[in-house]
């Protein structure tokens, strides 16, 4: 099953009533990656008053965590997590760093500040669709290399090219298209291609506009 997430890390900053808020959004596959991302943010801001966060660390939405980090209960971590869930994002973590500016915001003000900072970071991040892919190795003799390249063009992502006793391409294709892809290659090369299954994993693709 495919799922929506973000690619890389996005950072934004805003000032609310003299308090400085820095929001970080990142793709984090699993709780270990999420915790490592949060540790990195904390290490970057050792003097921050609070480092609050929320994350959905899996592709099903079962692994959710949040923290108010000393802010009044329910004013920071849950609003951040709610932004992630509202945008339908998975394997995504958002941390919001606050440097207190001397003016108290109140519970409502804090909730709005953390939610808006998280939303700005998530909105600015590049979105992508993670889909199940199959990695295949395609082997042909050298006379068939050009035919293989023509047959594969636009139908897969070529990850590696190897040239030894024969020629080989390591390619990535969406799992739902793999069977048709293999049939197309076999027909285009009159059976003069060997296809080996290498791995299956989720990989990011641009969201269709």
Backbone as a chain_set.jsonl record, in Angstrom:
{"seq": "XXXXXXXXXXXXXXXXXXXXXXXXXXXXXXXXXXXXXXXXXXXXXXXXXXXXXXXXXXXXXXXXXXXXXXXXXXXXXXXXXXXXXXXXXXXXXXXXXXXXXXXXXXXXXXXXXXXXXXXXXXXXXXXXXXXXXXXXXXXXXXXXXXXXXXXXXXXXXXXXXXXXXXXXXXXXXXXXXXXXXXXXXXXXXXXXXXXXXXXXXXXXXXXXX", "coords": {"N": [[0.843, -1.191, 0.0], [0.628, 2.164, -0.918], [1.874, 5.308, 0.413], [1.737, 8.683, 1.665], [4.332, 11.016, 2.157], [7.111, 13.093, 3.167], [9.979, 14.513, 1.541], [13.368, 14.588, 2.384], [14.461, 17.342, 4.478], [12.811, 20.14, 5.908], [12.961, 23.515, 6.958], [11.689, 26.192, 8.898], [11.024, 29.511, 10.19], [9.564, 31.608, 12.688], [8.383, 34.493, 14.523], [6.623, 35.014, 17.461], [5.048, 37.191, 19.503], [7.561, 38.001, 20.553], [8.715, 35.551, 21.168], [10.757, 33.103, 19.725], [10.23, 30.784, 17.188], [11.278, 27.839, 15.72], [10.762, 25.559, 13.208], [11.06, 22.202, 12.236], [10.739, 19.828, 9.714], [10.805, 16.439, 8.734], [11.531, 13.469, 6.826], [11.17, 10.386, 8.319], [11.855, 7.148, 8.702], [10.66, 4.93, 10.721], [10.876, 4.545, 14.337], [13.43, 4.781, 15.416], [14.858, 6.353, 13.556], [13.322, 8.664, 13.771], [13.784, 9.411, 16.444], [16.523, 9.895, 16.287], [16.585, 12.06, 14.537], [15.255, 13.985, 16.144], [17.072, 14.15, 18.249], [19.179, 15.309, 16.901], [18.129, 17.85, 16.324], [17.807, 18.845, 18.918], [20.499, 18.899, 19.705], [21.42, 20.881, 18.061], [20.248, 23.074, 19.13], [20.973, 23.767, 21.96], [20.395, 25.654, 23.923], [17.748, 26.23, 23.81], [14.428, 26.996, 24.99], [12.298, 25.185, 24.87], [11.861, 22.082, 23.154], [9.643, 20.814, 21.256], [7.603, 18.171, 19.893], [6.109, 16.049, 17.346], [5.395, 12.914, 15.863], [4.761, 10.565, 13.214], [5.793, 7.535, 12.752], [5.662, 5.291, 11.168], [4.34, 3.505, 8.256], [1.671, 3.035, 8.429], [0.392, 4.479, 10.35], [0.288, 3.7, 12.967], [2.355, 4.061, 14.783], [2.749, 6.532, 16.713], [3.915, 9.457, 18.308], [4.354, 12.121, 20.718], [5.421, 15.21, 22.275], [5.232, 17.665, 24.817], [7.314, 18.848, 26.068], [7.657, 20.318, 28.521], [6.02, 22.538, 28.121], [2.662, 23.776, 28.813], [0.331, 21.133, 29.283], [-0.884, 19.574, 26.363], [-0.606, 21.754, 24.657], [1.371, 21.84, 22.736], [2.82, 19.395, 21.716], [0.657, 17.652, 20.887], [-0.852, 19.407, 19.132], [1.115, 19.661, 17.115], [1.395, 17.002, 16.23], [-1.206, 16.657, 15.299], [-1.235, 18.269, 13.039], [0.441, 16.826, 11.29], [-1.095, 14.503, 10.96], [-3.44, 15.596, 9.88], [-2.584, 16.394, 7.383], [-2.231, 14.001, 6.209], [0.185, 12.575, 6.356], [2.833, 10.196, 6.591], [5.528, 8.359, 8.203], [6.856, 10.666, 9.108], [8.287, 13.363, 10.847], [7.981, 16.173, 13.0], [9.552, 18.827, 14.541], [9.412, 21.477, 16.847], [11.121, 24.207, 17.865], [11.433, 26.363, 20.607], [12.38, 29.573, 21.637], [12.026, 31.365, 24.412], [10.523, 34.555, 24.655], [9.879, 36.264, 26.686], [7.26, 37.093, 26.924], [4.252, 35.76, 27.974], [2.157, 33.44, 26.305], [-0.204, 32.169, 26.812], [-2.527, 29.367, 26.973], [-4.129, 29.031, 24.649], [-2.788, 30.696, 22.837], [-0.268, 29.483, 22.718], [-0.956, 26.968, 21.617], [-1.883, 27.724, 19.071], [0.458, 28.898, 18.067], [2.372, 26.787, 18.011], [1.029, 24.948, 16.362], [0.736, 26.399, 13.962], [3.403, 26.887, 13.271], [4.318, 24.272, 12.891], [2.639, 23.531, 10.762], [3.521, 25.282, 8.771], [6.114, 24.326, 8.335], [5.581, 21.704, 7.47], [3.986, 22.241, 5.205], [5.823, 23.509, 3.563], [7.633, 21.539, 2.935], [8.845, 19.147, 0.542], [6.537, 17.067, -0.962], [5.879, 13.57, -1.384], [5.032, 10.389, -2.879], [5.251, 7.316, -1.47], [5.835, 4.247, -2.841], [5.423, 0.705, -3.291], [8.132, -1.002, -4.631], [9.904, -3.037, -7.03], [13.095, -4.335, -7.372], [15.06, -5.154, -10.075], [17.359, -7.192, -11.877], [18.617, -7.005, -15.072], [19.852, -8.901, -17.626], [21.754, -9.129, -20.576], [23.257, -10.167, -23.71], [25.998, -8.447, -25.313], [25.271, -7.654, -27.986], [22.557, -7.121, -27.676], [22.272, -4.891, -26.115], [21.539, -2.202, -26.876], [18.918, -2.608, -27.74], [17.743, -3.432, -25.357], [17.998, -1.107, -23.812], [16.354, 0.623, -25.256], [13.886, -0.67, -24.963], [13.49, -0.533, -22.24], [13.411, 2.153, -21.651], [11.867, 4.881, -20.094], [10.163, 3.254, -18.696], [11.113, 2.368, -16.323], [13.378, 2.93, -13.537], [16.733, 3.338, -13.929], [19.212, 2.133, -11.959], [21.801, 1.221, -11.86], [24.52, 0.316, -14.015], [26.175, -2.432, -15.376], [29.035, -3.912, -16.769], [30.458, -6.725, -17.877], [31.177, -10.036, -18.486], [28.74, -10.208, -19.677], [26.134, -7.764, -20.328], [24.511, -5.786, -17.879], [21.672, -4.369, -16.306], [20.627, -2.724, -13.421], [17.542, -2.188, -12.223], [14.669, -0.265, -11.156], [11.276, -0.719, -10.594], [7.817, 0.026, -10.293], [5.896, -2.06, -8.183], [3.333, -2.856, -8.979], [3.52, -2.628, -11.696], [5.424, -4.343, -12.511], [5.117, -6.982, -13.567], [3.963, -6.598, -16.126], [6.002, -5.066, -17.21], [8.178, -6.872, -17.298], [7.15, -8.733, -19.112], [6.939, -7.144, -21.371], [9.672, -6.589, -21.9], [10.638, -9.168, -22.433], [9.219, -9.798, -24.764], [10.039, -7.694, -26.478], [12.747, -8.215, -26.789], [12.765, -10.684, -27.864], [12.954, -12.838, -26.078], [15.621, -12.837, -25.389], [16.741, -11.999, -22.894], [17.653, -12.027, -19.511], [16.027, -12.067, -16.443], [16.263, -11.122, -13.146], [15.046, -11.284, -9.885], [15.71, -8.976, -7.331], [15.205, -7.343, -5.007], [12.642, -5.959, -2.826], [11.009, -2.974, -1.955], [9.915, 0.133, -0.425], [9.718, 3.174, -2.192], [10.302, 6.665, -2.96], [8.157, 8.704, -5.016], [7.4, 11.456, -7.173], [4.536, 13.42, -6.32], [1.561, 13.316, -8.223], [0.418, 16.06, -10.025]], "CA": [[0.0, 0.0, 0.0], [1.413, 3.388, -0.996], [1.575, 6.291, 1.451], [2.258, 10.026, 1.438], [5.309, 11.492, 3.141], [7.9, 14.213, 2.665], [11.333, 14.151, 1.125], [14.385, 15.444, 2.976], [14.139, 18.123, 5.667], [12.455, 21.536, 5.646], [13.055, 24.331, 8.168], [11.142, 27.544, 8.801], [11.135, 30.269, 11.444], [8.635, 32.717, 12.895], [8.429, 35.116, 15.85], [5.292, 35.291, 17.994], [5.159, 37.908, 20.782], [8.977, 37.99, 20.922], [9.245, 34.179, 21.238], [11.235, 32.625, 18.422], [9.86, 29.402, 16.913], [11.894, 27.224, 14.543], [10.102, 24.278, 12.961], [11.784, 21.278, 11.369], [9.965, 18.668, 9.25], [11.726, 15.497, 8.092], [11.092, 12.086, 6.584], [11.822, 9.492, 9.277], [11.309, 5.794, 8.549], [10.837, 4.166, 11.952], [11.071, 5.347, 15.546], [14.859, 5.052, 15.625], [15.2, 7.515, 12.735], [12.639, 9.823, 14.335], [14.512, 9.81, 17.651], [17.812, 10.446, 15.866], [16.28, 13.394, 14.006], [14.97, 14.863, 17.272], [18.329, 14.361, 18.97], [19.952, 16.266, 16.12], [17.544, 19.178, 16.524], [18.176, 19.267, 20.285], [21.934, 19.202, 19.733], [21.609, 22.142, 17.342], [19.677, 24.16, 19.927], [21.134, 23.384, 23.37], [19.914, 26.7, 24.827], [16.324, 26.468, 23.572], [13.559, 26.833, 26.153], [11.538, 23.954, 24.655], [11.912, 21.408, 21.85], [8.428, 19.99, 21.248], [7.563, 17.405, 18.641], [5.142, 14.999, 17.079], [5.786, 12.14, 14.68], [4.138, 9.307, 12.794], [7.057, 6.952, 12.309], [5.484, 4.129, 10.308], [3.55, 3.753, 7.05], [0.272, 2.691, 8.702], [-0.163, 5.415, 11.316], [0.182, 3.076, 14.285], [3.456, 4.477, 15.658], [2.633, 7.975, 16.896], [4.443, 9.973, 19.568], [4.431, 13.583, 20.788], [5.924, 15.715, 23.551], [5.1, 19.098, 25.093], [8.63, 19.262, 26.571], [7.586, 21.337, 29.56], [4.931, 23.486, 27.878], [1.411, 23.269, 29.396], [-0.123, 19.902, 28.629], [-1.794, 19.682, 25.232], [-0.448, 23.0, 23.898], [2.471, 21.807, 21.775], [3.03, 18.124, 21.037], [-0.549, 17.185, 20.206], [-1.11, 20.24, 17.949], [2.086, 19.321, 16.068], [0.992, 15.703, 15.699], [-2.466, 16.834, 14.575], [-0.893, 18.813, 11.72], [0.949, 15.711, 10.491], [-2.226, 13.621, 10.641], [-4.377, 16.315, 9.024], [-2.029, 16.431, 6.032], [-2.156, 12.642, 5.695], [1.596, 12.221, 6.202], [3.357, 9.056, 7.343], [6.999, 8.394, 8.299], [7.139, 12.1, 9.142], [8.479, 13.95, 12.175], [8.081, 17.635, 13.044], [10.015, 19.367, 15.821], [9.32, 22.937, 16.934], [12.018, 24.742, 18.892], [11.003, 27.684, 21.081], [13.196, 30.418, 22.504], [11.049, 32.224, 25.092], [10.849, 35.964, 24.477], [9.524, 37.069, 27.849], [5.818, 37.349, 26.983], [3.499, 34.512, 28.014], [1.177, 33.383, 25.225], [-1.433, 31.509, 27.233], [-2.715, 28.05, 26.363], [-4.604, 29.178, 23.276], [-1.731, 31.275, 22.022], [0.753, 28.45, 22.503], [-1.486, 25.974, 20.698], [-1.872, 28.312, 17.719], [1.838, 29.134, 17.636], [3.004, 25.512, 17.668], [0.339, 24.352, 15.213], [1.031, 27.16, 12.742], [4.804, 26.648, 12.924], [4.388, 22.912, 12.342], [1.971, 23.532, 9.462], [4.384, 25.97, 7.809], [7.216, 23.419, 7.998], [5.053, 20.593, 6.674], [3.538, 22.773, 3.915], [6.973, 23.856, 2.731], [8.421, 20.355, 2.575], [8.482, 18.488, -0.714], [5.707, 15.879, -0.729], [6.087, 12.473, -2.324], [4.256, 9.179, -2.641], [6.096, 6.129, -1.343], [5.14, 3.108, -3.431], [6.195, -0.533, -3.264], [8.884, -1.209, -5.866], [10.723, -4.239, -7.169], [14.406, -4.115, -7.99], [15.331, -6.258, -10.991], [18.598, -7.174, -12.659], [18.352, -7.406, -16.45], [21.109, -9.296, -18.262], [21.7, -9.446, -22.011], [24.537, -10.148, -24.402], [26.306, -7.101, -25.799], [24.505, -7.267, -29.183], [21.192, -6.727, -27.321], [22.27, -3.77, -25.163], [20.747, -1.069, -27.363], [17.511, -3.015, -27.745], [17.296, -3.418, -23.964], [17.858, 0.277, -23.386], [15.164, 1.178, -25.901], [12.695, -1.308, -24.4], [13.343, -0.135, -20.832], [13.339, 3.612, -21.528], [10.609, 5.444, -19.658], [9.344, 2.269, -17.989], [11.777, 2.006, -15.07], [14.495, 3.786, -13.109], [17.988, 2.599, -14.011], [20.017, 2.456, -10.792], [23.209, 0.85, -12.05], [24.875, -0.397, -15.245], [27.351, -3.276, -15.165], [29.523, -4.513, -18.007], [31.488, -7.747, -17.648], [31.019, -11.021, -19.553], [27.547, -9.739, -20.365], [25.722, -6.442, -19.876], [23.436, -5.891, -16.896], [21.087, -3.163, -15.753], [19.886, -2.861, -12.175], [16.465, -1.226, -12.405], [13.597, -0.201, -10.167], [9.969, -0.553, -11.227], [6.718, -0.109, -9.336], [5.502, -3.465, -8.071], [2.129, -3.089, -9.754], [3.836, -2.585, -13.12], [6.573, -5.22, -12.752], [4.772, -8.126, -14.428], [3.823, -6.1, -17.499], [7.333, -4.623, -17.627], [8.966, -8.057, -17.655], [6.571, -9.298, -20.335], [7.324, -6.242, -22.458], [11.082, -6.814, -22.216], [10.785, -10.495, -23.043], [8.716, -9.723, -26.136], [10.843, -6.765, -27.272], [14.06, -8.805, -27.056], [12.561, -12.064, -28.341], [13.391, -13.775, -25.06], [17.079, -12.789, -25.155], [17.01, -11.223, -21.694], [17.475, -12.731, -18.248], [15.484, -11.149, -15.439], [16.47, -11.663, -11.802], [14.454, -10.501, -8.785], [16.756, -8.643, -6.362], [14.694, -6.839, -3.721], [11.372, -5.224, -2.841], [11.065, -1.927, -0.933], [9.16, 1.337, -0.73], [10.575, 4.227, -2.733], [9.504, 7.876, -3.192], [7.861, 9.2, -6.35], [6.724, 12.768, -7.099], [3.08, 13.401, -6.327], [0.989, 13.812, -9.468], [-0.248, 17.36, -9.842]], "C": [[0.884, 1.248, 0.0], [1.002, 4.353, 0.121], [2.294, 7.593, 1.152], [3.227, 10.409, 2.545], [6.002, 12.717, 2.557], [9.295, 13.715, 2.318], [12.327, 15.117, 1.759], [13.891, 16.156, 4.222], [13.812, 19.553, 5.26], [12.428, 22.292, 6.973], [12.415, 25.689, 7.918], [11.199, 28.208, 10.178], [10.083, 31.363, 11.488], [8.794, 33.245, 14.319], [7.004, 35.459, 16.258], [5.464, 35.931, 19.376], [6.567, 37.764, 21.38], [9.562, 36.592, 21.17], [9.612, 33.726, 19.831], [10.903, 31.142, 18.282], [10.55, 28.94, 15.637], [11.292, 25.833, 14.378], [10.872, 23.473, 11.926], [10.858, 20.114, 10.997], [10.901, 17.751, 8.482], [11.047, 14.16, 7.844], [11.878, 11.179, 7.526], [11.147, 8.126, 9.213], [11.612, 4.984, 9.806], [11.15, 5.067, 13.131], [12.539, 5.679, 15.781], [15.297, 6.269, 14.817], [14.558, 8.781, 13.296], [13.381, 10.337, 15.569], [15.862, 10.428, 17.298], [17.638, 11.861, 15.309], [16.044, 14.381, 15.146], [16.22, 15.165, 18.085], [19.203, 15.376, 18.243], [19.444, 17.684, 16.278], [17.911, 19.702, 17.906], [19.649, 19.672, 20.366], [22.234, 20.537, 19.052], [21.137, 23.338, 18.162], [19.772, 23.841, 21.419], [20.58, 24.413, 24.348], [18.431, 27.0, 24.643], [15.512, 26.238, 24.844], [12.785, 25.52, 26.07], [11.855, 23.397, 23.266], [10.752, 20.414, 21.857], [8.325, 19.273, 19.903], [6.328, 16.522, 18.553], [5.664, 14.205, 15.899], [4.88, 10.938, 14.483], [5.252, 8.551, 12.089], [6.901, 5.725, 11.413], [4.582, 4.488, 9.13], [2.073, 3.449, 7.24], [-0.4, 3.657, 9.673], [-0.316, 4.856, 12.708], [1.22, 3.585, 15.282], [3.483, 5.999, 15.74], [3.156, 8.374, 18.274], [4.399, 11.502, 19.523], [4.933, 13.981, 22.162], [5.71, 17.221, 23.639], [6.396, 19.69, 25.648], [8.54, 20.429, 27.553], [6.564, 22.428, 29.32], [3.664, 22.932, 28.555], [0.846, 22.103, 28.581], [-1.131, 20.188, 27.511], [-1.607, 20.897, 24.36], [0.599, 22.92, 22.799], [2.539, 20.485, 21.004], [1.822, 17.635, 20.263], [-0.924, 18.068, 19.017], [-0.144, 19.944, 16.796], [1.699, 18.001, 15.408], [-0.287, 15.829, 14.865], [-2.232, 17.405, 13.177], [-0.425, 17.695, 10.788], [-0.2, 14.82, 10.034], [-3.203, 14.307, 9.687], [-3.894, 16.371, 7.572], [-1.851, 15.036, 5.444], [-0.743, 12.149, 5.482], [1.968, 11.046, 7.107], [4.879, 9.117, 7.294], [7.485, 9.849, 8.277], [7.26, 12.569, 10.587], [8.578, 15.466, 12.042], [8.493, 18.036, 14.455], [9.901, 20.888, 15.771], [10.121, 23.402, 18.135], [11.511, 26.121, 19.3], [12.074, 28.312, 21.959], [12.247, 31.459, 23.106], [11.482, 33.688, 25.026], [10.407, 36.862, 25.609], [8.05, 37.381, 27.975], [5.08, 36.022, 26.957], [2.365, 34.562, 26.986], [-0.161, 32.819, 25.669], [-1.637, 30.216, 26.476], [-3.158, 28.156, 24.908], [-3.539, 29.717, 22.341], [-0.623, 30.275, 21.718], [0.29, 27.423, 21.476], [-1.455, 26.491, 19.264], [-0.449, 28.481, 17.204], [2.51, 27.831, 17.207], [2.352, 24.879, 16.436], [0.701, 25.078, 13.922], [2.475, 26.973, 12.311], [4.97, 25.268, 12.296], [3.783, 22.854, 10.952], [2.838, 24.199, 8.401], [5.544, 25.062, 7.377], [6.731, 22.279, 7.113], [4.61, 21.058, 5.29], [4.716, 23.031, 2.989], [7.81, 22.679, 2.286], [7.935, 19.758, 1.259], [7.716, 17.201, -0.405], [6.005, 14.811, -1.779], [5.217, 11.29, -1.933], [5.22, 8.004, -2.601], [5.297, 4.919, -1.822], [6.046, 1.883, -3.377], [6.829, -0.769, -4.628], [9.596, -2.558, -5.845], [12.003, -3.862, -7.894], [14.746, -5.357, -8.806], [16.694, -6.085, -11.63], [18.287, -7.755, -14.035], [19.681, -7.699, -17.125], [20.884, -9.659, -19.717], [23.118, -9.563, -22.543], [24.762, -8.764, -24.988], [25.559, -6.725, -27.071], [23.089, -6.767, -28.857], [21.114, -5.497, -26.412], [21.383, -2.634, -25.638], [19.258, -1.388, -27.372], [16.944, -3.002, -26.324], [17.07, -1.99, -23.482], [16.618, 0.921, -23.985], [13.893, 0.626, -25.25], [12.422, -0.832, -22.974], [13.095, 1.355, -20.661], [11.928, 4.072, -21.143], [9.723, 4.502, -18.856], [9.934, 1.885, -16.633], [12.801, 3.065, -14.717], [15.759, 2.936, -13.139], [18.887, 3.051, -12.865], [21.494, 2.187, -11.009], [23.36, 0.128, -13.384], [26.155, -1.176, -14.987], [27.735, -3.932, -16.481], [30.68, -5.443, -17.684], [31.399, -8.746, -18.799], [29.751, -10.74, -20.354], [27.205, -8.352, -19.825], [24.545, -6.6, -18.927], [22.981, -4.504, -16.463], [20.399, -3.521, -14.445], [18.818, -1.778, -12.207], [15.446, -1.327, -11.283], [12.291, 0.065, -10.903], [8.893, -0.709, -10.159], [6.184, -1.533, -9.375], [4.28, -3.782, -8.926], [2.356, -3.117, -11.25], [4.905, -3.603, -13.506], [6.253, -6.351, -13.727], [4.657, -7.696, -15.884], [5.17, -5.655, -18.059], [8.181, -5.81, -18.092], [8.455, -8.694, -18.949], [6.953, -8.455, -21.543], [8.775, -6.463, -22.87], [11.278, -8.136, -22.941], [10.33, -10.477, -24.499], [9.611, -8.858, -27.011], [12.191, -7.358, -27.657], [13.957, -10.265, -27.498], [13.127, -13.098, -27.363], [14.87, -13.725, -24.731], [17.422, -11.839, -24.005], [16.754, -12.103, -20.484], [17.052, -11.716, -17.191], [15.579, -11.804, -14.068], [15.851, -10.718, -10.772], [15.528, -10.253, -7.731], [16.186, -8.218, -5.003], [13.337, -6.185, -3.934], [11.414, -4.214, -1.699], [10.181, -0.762, -1.363], [10.127, 2.435, -1.168], [9.725, 5.455, -3.068], [9.347, 8.211, -4.674], [7.184, 10.555, -6.212], [5.214, 12.583, -7.105], [2.568, 13.956, -7.646], [0.208, 15.081, -9.18], [-1.731, 17.252, -10.251]], "O": [[1.787, 1.37, 0.828], [-0.078, 4.228, 0.698], [3.324, 7.611, 0.476], [2.974, 10.158, 3.723], [5.537, 13.302, 1.579], [9.721, 12.643, 2.748], [12.147, 16.332, 1.679], [13.023, 15.655, 4.936], [14.457, 20.116, 4.375], [11.939, 21.782, 7.981], [12.583, 26.269, 6.846], [11.398, 27.543, 11.195], [9.749, 31.966, 10.469], [9.277, 32.54, 15.205], [6.268, 36.106, 15.512], [5.964, 35.295, 20.304], [6.727, 37.446, 22.559], [10.77, 36.456, 21.361], [8.865, 33.941, 18.877], [11.249, 30.338, 19.148], [10.421, 29.577, 14.591], [11.313, 25.027, 15.308], [11.28, 23.989, 10.885], [10.262, 19.49, 11.876], [11.702, 18.216, 7.672], [10.118, 13.771, 8.553], [13.108, 11.201, 7.53], [9.997, 7.976, 9.624], [12.697, 4.417, 9.937], [11.62, 6.193, 12.967], [12.854, 6.752, 16.294], [16.024, 7.123, 15.326], [15.176, 9.845, 13.299], [13.583, 11.541, 15.724], [16.294, 11.383, 17.944], [18.449, 12.746, 15.579], [16.572, 15.492, 15.121], [16.411, 16.288, 18.553], [19.879, 16.194, 18.868], [20.236, 18.624, 16.357], [18.282, 20.867, 18.054], [19.999, 20.66, 21.012], [23.18, 21.234, 19.42], [21.561, 24.47, 17.928], [18.744, 23.663, 22.073], [20.318, 24.073, 25.502], [17.91, 27.931, 25.258], [15.86, 25.395, 25.67], [12.631, 24.822, 27.072], [12.087, 24.153, 22.322], [10.867, 19.313, 22.396], [8.891, 19.718, 18.904], [5.619, 16.287, 19.531], [6.314, 14.768, 15.018], [4.321, 10.378, 15.426], [5.617, 8.882, 10.961], [7.898, 5.174, 10.945], [4.118, 5.622, 9.014], [1.294, 3.592, 6.298], [-1.624, 3.655, 9.804], [-0.978, 5.462, 13.55], [0.992, 3.545, 16.491], [4.147, 6.668, 14.948], [2.874, 7.714, 19.274], [4.404, 12.104, 18.45], [4.879, 13.191, 23.104], [5.964, 17.959, 22.687], [6.55, 20.91, 25.689], [9.268, 21.412, 27.423], [6.262, 23.186, 30.242], [3.601, 21.736, 28.842], [0.886, 22.105, 27.351], [-2.091, 20.938, 27.691], [-2.362, 21.081, 23.405], [0.709, 23.848, 21.997], [2.34, 20.458, 19.79], [1.947, 17.243, 19.103], [-1.288, 17.533, 17.969], [-0.543, 19.974, 15.632], [1.675, 17.894, 14.182], [-0.422, 15.169, 13.834], [-2.95, 17.064, 12.237], [-0.846, 17.627, 9.633], [-0.271, 14.431, 8.868], [-3.735, 13.664, 8.782], [-4.703, 16.392, 6.645], [-1.379, 14.891, 4.316], [-0.48, 11.394, 4.546], [1.482, 10.925, 8.232], [5.458, 9.822, 6.467], [8.396, 10.206, 7.53], [6.444, 12.217, 11.439], [9.178, 15.981, 11.099], [7.866, 17.638, 15.436], [10.253, 21.511, 14.768], [9.832, 23.035, 19.274], [11.195, 26.951, 18.447], [12.599, 27.691, 22.883], [11.73, 32.323, 22.398], [12.634, 34.025, 25.299], [10.537, 38.083, 25.522], [7.613, 37.88, 29.011], [5.253, 35.236, 26.025], [1.703, 35.587, 26.82], [-1.158, 32.978, 24.965], [-0.995, 29.986, 25.451], [-2.633, 27.46, 24.039], [-3.398, 29.263, 21.205], [-0.105, 30.226, 20.603], [1.043, 27.051, 20.576], [-1.046, 25.774, 18.35], [-0.181, 28.233, 16.028], [3.147, 27.779, 16.154], [3.042, 24.339, 15.572], [0.946, 24.439, 12.898], [2.757, 26.905, 11.115], [5.673, 25.111, 11.297], [4.334, 22.211, 10.059], [2.889, 23.739, 7.26], [5.911, 25.032, 6.202], [7.381, 21.925, 6.13], [4.828, 20.354, 4.304], [4.63, 22.804, 1.782], [8.611, 22.8, 1.36], [6.757, 19.858, 0.915], [8.205, 16.346, 0.334], [6.342, 15.125, -2.92], [4.73, 11.201, -0.806], [5.921, 7.729, -3.575], [4.231, 4.608, -1.29], [7.271, 1.999, -3.411], [6.148, -0.738, -5.653], [9.852, -3.133, -4.788], [11.982, -3.157, -8.903], [14.723, -6.475, -8.29], [17.129, -4.964, -11.893], [17.759, -8.861, -14.146], [20.548, -6.827, -17.188], [19.956, -10.393, -20.056], [24.068, -9.11, -21.904], [23.815, -7.993, -25.142], [25.231, -5.55, -27.234], [22.483, -6.066, -29.668], [20.028, -5.104, -25.988], [20.55, -2.147, -24.873], [18.433, -0.534, -27.048], [15.798, -2.606, -26.114], [16.071, -1.699, -22.824], [15.912, 1.673, -23.313], [12.939, 1.367, -25.015], [11.269, -0.739, -22.551], [12.61, 1.776, -19.611], [10.94, 3.704, -21.778], [8.656, 4.898, -18.388], [9.304, 1.147, -15.875], [13.06, 3.982, -15.496], [15.842, 1.922, -12.446], [19.28, 4.216, -12.803], [22.344, 2.848, -10.412], [22.456, -0.579, -13.829], [27.115, -0.633, -14.438], [26.884, -4.439, -17.213], [31.75, -4.999, -17.267], [31.529, -8.361, -19.961], [29.693, -10.999, -21.556], [27.91, -7.827, -18.963], [23.679, -7.449, -19.141], [23.788, -3.593, -16.278], [19.67, -4.51, -14.372], [19.136, -0.589, -12.216], [15.369, -2.325, -10.566], [12.212, 0.967, -11.736], [9.051, -1.495, -9.225], [6.037, -2.134, -10.44], [4.201, -4.853, -9.529], [1.495, -3.573, -12.001], [5.257, -3.723, -14.68], [7.049, -6.64, -14.62], [5.193, -8.356, -16.774], [5.448, -5.843, -19.244], [8.819, -5.757, -19.144], [9.246, -9.14, -19.78], [7.255, -8.989, -22.61], [9.078, -6.519, -24.062], [11.996, -8.21, -23.938], [10.976, -11.068, -25.364], [9.917, -9.224, -28.146], [12.726, -7.05, -28.722], [14.952, -10.99, -27.502], [13.704, -14.105, -27.774], [15.338, -14.485, -23.884], [18.292, -10.979, -24.14], [15.766, -12.834, -20.433], [17.646, -10.645, -17.066], [15.051, -12.894, -13.849], [16.1, -9.512, -10.786], [16.186, -11.191, -7.281], [16.647, -8.692, -3.965], [12.935, -5.896, -5.061], [11.814, -4.561, -0.588], [9.753, -0.682, -2.515], [11.204, 2.603, -0.595], [8.554, 5.314, -3.423], [10.266, 8.03, -5.474], [6.466, 10.788, -5.239], [4.679, 11.715, -7.794], [3.083, 14.96, -8.137], [-0.559, 15.16, -8.22], [-2.467, 18.236, -10.171]]}, "num_chains": 1, "name": "protein.A"}
